[in-house]
Amino acid sequence: MTPTAKQMDDLVDKGYEHGFVTDIETEIIPPGLSEDVIRFISSKKNEPAWVLDYRLQAFTHWQTMTPPRWASVDHPPIDHQAISYFAAPKRKPELNSLDEVDPELLRTYEKLGIPIEEQKALAGVAVDAVFDSVSVATTFRQNLADAGVIFCSISEAAQEYPDLLRQYLGSVVPHTDNYYAALNAAVFTDGTFVYLPKGVRCPMELSTYFRINAQNTGQFERTLIIAEEGSHVSYLEGCTAPQRDENQLHAAVVELIAMQDAQIKYSTVQNWYPGDEEGKGGIYNFVTKRGDCRGDRSKISWTQVETGSAITWKYPSCILRGDDSVGEFYSVAVTKGRQQADTGTKMIHVGRNTTSTIVSKGISAGKGQQAYRGLVRMAQRAENARNHTQCDSLLIGDRCAAHTFPYIEVKNPTAKVEHEATTSKIGEDQLFYCRSRGLSEEDAVSLIVNGFCKEIFNELPMEFAVEAQKLLAISLEGAVG
Amino acid sequence: MSTEQHAGTSLNAVLQAGQRAMTPRPSNMDWLTPVRERGAASVAEMPLPSRKDEAWRYTSVGFLEQAEYQPLVEGPFDAIQLSDIDDLLLPQSQGLRLVFVNGYLATAVSDLAHQQDGIQVRSLAGGLGDVSVDLRRHLDAIAEHRHVFAALNSALMSDGALIHVDRDIVSRAPIEILHISVGMEQPGISHPRHLIVLESGARAEITERYACLGDARYFNNALVEVALGADSELLHTRLQEESPQSQHLSDLQVRLAERSRYRLVMAALGGAWSRSDVRVSFDGEGAEAELDGLMLARDQQLNDIHLDVQHKSAHCTSRETFKGILDGKGRVVFDGRIVVAEDAQKTDAQLSNDNLMLSRSSEVDTKPQLEIYADDVKCSHGTTVGELDANMMFYLRSRGIPHARAKQMLCQGFAEEVMAHIDNEPLRAYANKLLTARLAQTTE
């Protein structure tokens, strides 16, 4: 488990900024998946009986399912029996302040550039840092509690707010939804629970830094955000992971529920380990994210910057049930090396006057493979619904690939749907213009790419926008020429 | 396929019945035997498309279960006179006209007078003389059996036009292929098959039409192969005006050699169930293709176009413009796939699909796709779905034009972008007249 100093150095030398393994004792169960493992997870987390029932039901259903094959990604079959489904830092601290946090952990965050103390004061951001599967540090809890916002881990919610959890868990992404969502429902270890009561505007941006640490441990996060009538919340999610030789499976489920006039903004910056140049190692990121605009005039907005993972399989979606509800999807995805991404969104228009906007920017470099796969469905009742979709792909290098697979289904004549997609490489003339003004080729490309993605970065909260731009520049280093 | 023992049509049964009907084969069709055998073998292996297949996601072949389709055998259609099909004939036609009735060449109503040196026109069943080796080697060498119906066509192809245009020959007049379906007691299935080969530098114009007499009930399962040599040019117009009871499936597969030009204008107006698969493969550098299509889906009609544009070579250009008009419970399915292979640099491909919904119960399912493996390309696609523009309507109404007429005018304007590409004037006039008539039925 504990890497030698040499290994550490080697890993760091490989150039992945966040690739290191933290030396913390981890309680881990042997690899394998069975009812017993699920019972173990459930008892370890001291869950109410209904949660265990839910898990077992999902597991039974999962066993009848087969992995999806339609995505244009290519990977060897995953051996679910080779994955360990539970890992928790051994010294699970009951914390009152950061001082009690394992100093080793804190150093990890510092390496990642997340000084929790500073962030607390500086940005006013509450950080629920998920280290492996159990939350170890929670800040600003009190501030949020004063406002009436519940912001805690799913495990805590199971203890403290079982009624709320029971009412909403799996109500947007049922355990039967798809193969990986079923798996998640069976073995989810932890995640975030957010509840905003009626009329509450969350006093700060909520954020969680996910970090996969223990070797051989798949991470099965579960996030549930409920925004009651008239409430408003912005949630940020960012990910880094240590370097690995074996592929790690990450199958998260995110459920958002927006009642009447409520607004949820969900932003993601994902830079998990993408594997080495040959595609060895790297995270498999198979995520089900779905938002349900249940109330009239509600709004759910997804923004994502995806630069990491060996394979990304992710379609943050909106079900626009309430009249006048709004769905948004803004995405930048970068694939290089041997990375593969099949990502997009689904906008299901059910209510009247619902509108949705999709802006997807794909950048494919090296031998990167990328696909936008999206669905816009106008149901028969969706009077005057409106969708605009724009998918642009930028190609860097002659061995990369970029695909666009939009599905458009319209059953209402008053609905208006527009879809546009373009694919091109960086224009010679654009490059020439920049070069002739003294920019290096790399800087020129970075400038053009940042311009290409600006529309998306504008949607990110400020701190994330800065981070995302840096990330993009780092991601594209060496991709040109 | 043994699972479809219940009522309805089993393709294996169709295959066997068709094979029985063909023996003993006329000796001049012996060269086809290997093709037929290959087709029959595929039919046995390939499953019937289901909604679970991505290419058939929105298009069910459930109609096969509704009736027992019998393979149509050559009938005594001598009774059909020119006067019977007068309405279907184009005025001032100067070229060859091959008329196929229920899938078989009807020489009595065909016009074979305008032969031209350097252009070889034969029929598959041998009715127009021996088929040259030039033609034989192309048959079934261009098409891929992408679904079981294409394989079935190869196994049972009845008759069709085989056209060969020699090097640098320019055809003087359009060659017309006209299919006429006549109702039989039992719904029939026929398998027309055409092959068009242009040698390098040749230029030709071909019109392909599918029409009917009366309200016949039938299933046309056509396959058309086109091979264009270097620097050749083909203008291809297809007009699908099948009966409202019929099913129409046509698979058009085109191969383009270097610097060739292919222009296709297709209007699919009829049929209860209609699907056209169009595959264009850029085999040589610098070729161009321009594809335009119109789909009309009125009450209970399903109109499906599947495009598969394969940019395999560098410096090729393709433009695709497809439009759908929907009314009643009509459904339009559009799938426009453009694939740019790794070495197809400098590809320029632009696709657009616009759909106009006139009714509350119609449905559009559209799926433009780009699959790009090269980097120095310019590719785009655009799709819109919407209803008639209220401002335009108001403009016309305020000038005293009645609602129905205004609606028709706007629809025709919408369709014009496609229809205007039909170069052949009598055909364009005919197609526009047909469209007007069908639109008038929809707006009532």
Contacts between the chains, C-beta under 8 A, distances in Angstrom:
chain1	res1	chain2	res2	distance
A	70	B	54	7.3
A	378	B	385	7.7
A	380	B	360	7.7
A	380	B	361	7.8
A	393	B	370	7.8
A	393	B	372	7.2
A	395	B	372	7.1
A	395	B	374	7.8
A	395	B	375	3.9
A	395	B	376	8.0
A	395	B	377	7.4
A	396	B	375	7.0
A	397	B	375	6.0
A	398	B	342	7.4
A	398	B	345	7.3
A	398	B	374	6.3
A	398	B	375	4.6
A	398	B	376	7.1
A	399	B	342	7.3
A	400	B	375	6.4
A	401	B	371	7.5
A	401	B	372	6.1
A	401	B	373	4.6
A	402	B	370	7.5
A	402	B	372	5.1
A	403	B	369	7.2
A	403	B	370	6.1
A	403	B	371	4.6
A	403	B	372	6.5
A	404	B	368	7.6
A	404	B	369	6.3
A	404	B	370	4.2
A	404	B	381	7.2
A	405	B	367	7.1
A	405	B	369	5.1
A	406	B	367	6.5
A	406	B	368	6.4
A	406	B	369	7.6
A	406	B	383	7.2
A	407	B	365	7.5
A	407	B	367	5.2
A	408	B	364	7.1
A	408	B	365	7.0
A	408	B	366	4.6
A	408	B	367	6.8
A	408	B	383	5.9
A	408	B	385	6.5
A	409	B	363	7.3
A	409	B	364	7.3
A	409	B	365	4.9
A	410	B	355	7.5
A	410	B	357	6.9
A	410	B	363	6.7
A	410	B	364	4.5
A	410	B	365	7.7
A	410	B	366	8.0
A	410	B	385	4.5
A	411	B	362	7.9
A	411	B	363	4.9
A	412	B	357	7.9
A	412	B	360	7.2
A	413	B	326	8.0
A	413	B	357	3.6
A	413	B	358	6.8
A	413	B	359	6.4
A	413	B	360	6.0
A	413	B	362	6.7
A	413	B	386	7.8
A	413	B	387	4.3
A	414	B	387	6.0
A	415	B	385	7.0
A	415	B	386	7.7
A	416	B	384	7.7
A	416	B	385	7.1
A	416	B	386	4.7
A	417	B	383	7.2
A	417	B	384	6.6
A	417	B	385	4.2
A	417	B	386	7.2
A	418	B	382	7.6
A	418	B	383	7.2
A	418	B	384	5.1
A	419	B	368	7.1
A	419	B	381	7.7
A	419	B	382	6.5
A	419	B	383	4.1
A	419	B	384	7.5
A	420	B	380	7.2
A	420	B	381	7.6
A	420	B	382	4.8
A	420	B	383	7.9
A	421	B	368	7.2
A	421	B	370	6.1
A	421	B	380	6.2
A	421	B	381	5.2
A	421	B	382	7.4
A	422	B	379	7.0
A	422	B	380	4.3
A	423	B	370	5.7
A	423	B	372	5.1
A	423	B	377	6.4
A	423	B	378	7.8
A	423	B	379	4.4
A	423	B	380	7.1
A	424	B	377	6.7
A	424	B	378	5.3
A	424	B	379	7.2
A	425	B	375	4.7
A	425	B	376	5.6
A	425	B	377	7.3
